[in-house]
């Protein structure tokens, strides 16, 4: 994978992943989502609106090794 013509590698994998669950922690740059299947997903939240810990959400993400970058949040 490569980024723009500058040759800079694209750190985000193509495609999106959707997860639903409960926010354990939501900070200005980092979050943890406990998914409905019991897996904790680490998220990069930089540039996303603040959400309260414990909120039920669905997030659309792009894989940002080893984390997931939040692309969209859908509160339940």
C-alpha atoms as one frame of an Amber mdcrd trajectory, in Angstrom:
protein
   0.000   0.000   0.000   1.258   3.417  -0.771  -0.099   6.859  -0.136  -0.032
   9.839  -2.443   2.622  10.171  -5.125   5.075  11.331  -2.444   5.817   7.651
  -1.756   4.663   8.001   1.860   3.168   4.704   3.028  -0.558   4.693   3.894
  -0.790   3.458   7.487  -4.532   2.800   7.172  -5.596  -0.440   5.530  -8.232
  -0.149   2.781 -11.853  -0.927   3.658 -13.775  -0.435   6.875 -14.756  -2.516
   9.910 -17.942  -1.972  11.939 -18.077  -2.732  15.668 -20.924  -2.344  18.180
 -20.532  -2.322  21.933 -19.971  -0.255  25.065 -17.293   2.397  25.444 -14.968
   1.594  28.327 -12.881   4.739  27.868 -13.156   7.655  25.424 -10.429  10.303
  25.421  -9.336  12.998  23.005  -6.932  10.649  21.204  -7.731   7.111  22.358
 -10.711   4.899  23.236 -11.489   1.328  24.195 -14.663  -0.344  22.968 -15.890
  -3.565  24.561 -17.676  -5.208  21.645 -20.893  -7.188  21.945 -18.812 -10.336
  21.331 -16.603  -9.544  24.359 -13.476  -8.340  22.530 -11.853  -5.033  23.508
 -10.940  -2.901  20.484  -8.477  -0.027  20.819  -9.445   3.035  18.810  -7.729
   6.218  17.648 -10.263   9.024  18.284  -8.295  12.082  17.213 -10.681  14.522
  15.511 -13.819  12.659  16.650 -16.475  14.249  18.891 -16.330  13.421  22.609
 -18.531  10.623  23.911 -19.265   9.551  27.461 -17.730   6.410  28.927 -20.319
   3.620  29.083 -22.214   4.771  25.970 -23.545   2.109  23.578 -22.237   2.861
  20.092 -21.548   1.430  16.684 -18.299   2.634  15.134 -17.113   2.445  11.559
 -13.332   2.144  11.569 -10.312   1.671   9.366  -7.505  -0.553  10.602  -4.495
   1.457  11.720  -2.004  -1.153  12.858  -2.393  -2.208  15.668  -5.289   0.164
  16.397  -8.466   1.169  14.564  -9.065   4.745  13.363 -12.638   5.945  13.979
 -14.302   7.037  10.740 -17.894   7.378  12.000 -19.778   6.942  15.305 -23.433
   5.966  15.547 -24.781   6.260  19.096 -27.511   3.796  20.007
